[in-house]
Amino acid sequence: MIKADTLTPLQRLSWARRTIDLGFLISAQAVLRGADFSQLQGDAAVEAGYTKARVALANPQRAEADAHAKAVLDMLAVDHLRRQEALLMCWQMADEPTRKQWLKASEKAWLAHSDTAALAYGDLLAAAGQREQALKVWQAAPPNKLIEERVLDLLDVLHDDTALLSYLAVRLQQQPERADLASRYACTLLPLGRIEAGERALEAMVVKQDTAQAMSTRLQTARWLRTRHLFGAAAQVLESALKADPQRWDVRKELAEIYGSRS
């Protein structure tokens, strides 16, 4: 049995995460008891707050969990990768009057036409389950990379392929040099059975690239499709890659893996 007082703060956090994932709630609470996390900074401090909130909520100590979650949220800028996670945790623990007040204050900031407020208000609406309204807020704001990522992620979650294609087409008109958008556009078309349109979109992108870049783009597209279990569309992209360079045995290997898994 490991004694908690022999562990460093980071080791305590690691053990607490493991024990709570295994369902040992009392052990998770015990390993954190008496620990001093005040010297932790950056991602380590954020992780400490999350872990303490999870352990408190599981035991259950709702008020303490809420305090830890709010402390984490206060640490994070609106563009931090884990802010949505903290926001959702706080939302789930808030009572109805607090939620209404929170939404009202966030809407007021958004109406002041702040781009940062638009991102934050949309995040709050999404946490509240008002996803369509969140999309309207984000799409009404001046486009930037963060808002674009929010819109694309939410449309993906909603499986709204028509809206996703429309949004990508608009963004590509605004920034035709964006290979990542063109790839996403093609990857959305292909699994919908719009093969010719998807291949045209992909070819329109790779024709602007040198041979090595074009091959890399095709392989990245095919691998992205494979991660979504869209093996037929991935195979078609790999076939195009092999046609462009018949000597690529790595492409043949990936094709064989797909055909082998489907036989």
Secondary structure as UniProt FT lines:
FT   HELIX           4..6
FT   HELIX           9..21
FT   TURN            22..23
FT   HELIX           25..32
FT   TURN            33..34
FT   TURN            38..39
FT   HELIX           42..58
FT   TURN            59..60
FT   HELIX           62..75
FT   TURN            78..79
FT   TURN            81..82
FT   HELIX           83..93
FT   HELIX           96..111
FT   TURN            112..113
FT   HELIX           115..127
FT   TURN            128..129
FT   HELIX           131..140
FT   HELIX           145..158
FT   HELIX           161..174
FT   TURN            176..177
FT   HELIX           179..189
FT   HELIX           190..192
FT   HELIX           195..206
FT   TURN            207..208
FT   HELIX           211..227
FT   TURN            228..229
FT   HELIX           231..244
FT   TURN            246..247
FT   HELIX           249..262
//
